[in-house]
């Protein structure tokens, strides 16, 4: 998987109207720089034999790197937000109108090590979310989208959908389903190995 990335440009937080449309999302292979069938060893310039499991782990990490780079380039940087902030926007968009408690956000966010209270603080300062007292428990507060946060999520949603389709199109439907199932098996095994409910 070899994608063409252009350098990010413009201000850190451009106006919402500057977010690019899904029609601009095109994943192009590098014609001369790399071969589409390059082996992991060649790509990372590994000459020595790898230990059991090392190739698997490196393959997963490198795919994650590519996914992170293309998401940053096409989605997060043009909008002036981070992947974790986008994740929170999506969680709140799909949640109840009253919002979620911090502990509920922590259970749903992709980054298991995220400092959710500080993340929410930054999003409050950016005007994307707001806190309000939980009527059922005054010790806690609910986090919900502001009008600005809802508008930003609505503008980014079709770009995110188009990007997901582009990446999904690299494999057949059967390959995609198999990969998802294998990732689930791997996550379950890692959780069992660590003896933790969440990683």
N, C-alpha and C positions, 0 to 999 in steps of 0.2 A: 504494500500500500504506500504509494509515493505521491504526495500531494504538492501542488504548487502554492506557495504562500507569498503574498506581497507584504511589504513593510507597512505597519500601521501608521496612519498619518492623521493630522487634525488634532483638535483639542481633546483633553482627557474625557470630558463629559459634553459631547455635542448635543444640540437640541434634538428632540424626539424625531422631528421631520427628517433628520439626516441619516437615520437608520436605514441601511440598504434593503431593497426589496428582495424577495426570494428568487426573482428571476436572475439576479446577479451571482447566485451560488452555483459555481461550476468547479468540479474537482477534476483537474487536469494532470495526467502523468507528466513527469519531467522527460522530455524527449531524449536528450543526450546525456543528462547528468547521471541517471541511474537506470538500471534495467528492471522491468516489472517483476521478473522472477528472481531478483537478487536474494540470496540466502542470508539468514540472520548473521551468520559468521562473517560474511563479506561486508555486510552493512556496518557492523560494529568492529570490523577489522580484528576478529578473534582468530588467532592461529593455533592455539592449544586446544586439546580436547576438553570438552565441558563436562562438569560433574552431573550426575543424575538430577534432573529437575531444573538445572540451570538454564537450559535452552528454553524450557517452558516459561520460567519466570521472566527471563529477558524478553521473550516474545510478547508476553502480556504487558510488561512495562513499556515496551517500545510502541505497541499499539495504543496504549493509554496516552503516551506522549504525542503521537500523531493526532489522536482525537482531541486532546487538549489544545494543541496548536491550531487546528482548523476551527475549533469552537471559539477560541480567543479571537482569531482573525476575522471570522465571518459574523460572530454573534456578540460576544461580550465587549471587546474593545470599542467597536463602533458605537455601542450604547453607553459606554463609560461605566460598566458594572463588572463585578466578578462572577465567576461561576457559582459561588456559594450564594451570592445575592440573587442571581437568577433562579437558583434552586428554591430559595425561600419564596420568591414571587410566584413560582409555579405551584408550590405547596399551598400557599394561601389562596390562590385563585381556585384551586380544586377543593378547598375546604369549606367549612360552614361560614355563613355570613358574619358570625360573631368573631371569627378568627380562631387561632390556636394558642394554647399556653406554651411557654418556652419549652417545657419538658416534652410537649407533643411535637414541637418543631424539631427538637433534638432527636427524637425517635425516627423522624421521617427524612431528615436531610441526608444526602448521599455521603458527605464527608463525615466519617464517624468521629473524627478528632476536632471538629469545628467548635470554636468558642461561640456558641449560639447567642448568649446574652450580649456579648460585644458586637457580634454580627448584626443583631437587631438594633443596637445602639447606633451603629453607623448608618443603617437604613432609615432609622427615625430622623437622623440629622439630614439625610439626603431627601427626606420628604416622601419616601416610598412606602413606609408603613407607619402605623401609629399604635400606641398602647392604650388600653382602656381597662378599667377595673373589672375583674371577674365578679359578676353579681352573685355567683354561688360560692365564692371563696375570696374574700378581700385580701388574703395574703398573696394572691397571685394576680397576674394581669394577662389579658388577652392581646395578641398581636394580630392586626388586620391590615389589609391594604388600604392605602389612601387613594384618592382619585388619580393622583399622579402615578402611583405604583400600578394601579389597575390599567391605566392607559399605556404605560411602558410594556407591561406584560402582553397586552393585546397587540402591540406593534411588533414585539419580538416573536410571538407565537408562530406566525406563518413562516418566519425565517428559520426558526428552530425546526419546524415540521419539514421544510424543504431540505435542510441539512441532514436530518435523520433519514429522509428518503434517499438522498444521494449516497450516504454511507451504506444503507441497507441494500442499495442496488449493486454494490460490489459483489455480493454473494447471491446465490439462489435462495428461494424461500426455505427449502429444506436445509441448506447449509446454515442459514441464519437461525432457524429453530434448533438445530443441533448444537450450534455454538452457545446459544443462550442456555440450553440444558446442561452443557458441559461446564459453563461458568457457574451455574447453580450448584452443581456437584462439587466444584472446587471450593466455592464459598462455604458450603456446608462442612467440607472436610477441614478447612482452615479454622472455622469456628470450633469444631470438635477438638482439633489439635490444641488450640489455645485455651479450651475450657471456658469460653466466654459466650454469653448470649448475643453480644454485639461486638464486632471488630472495629 
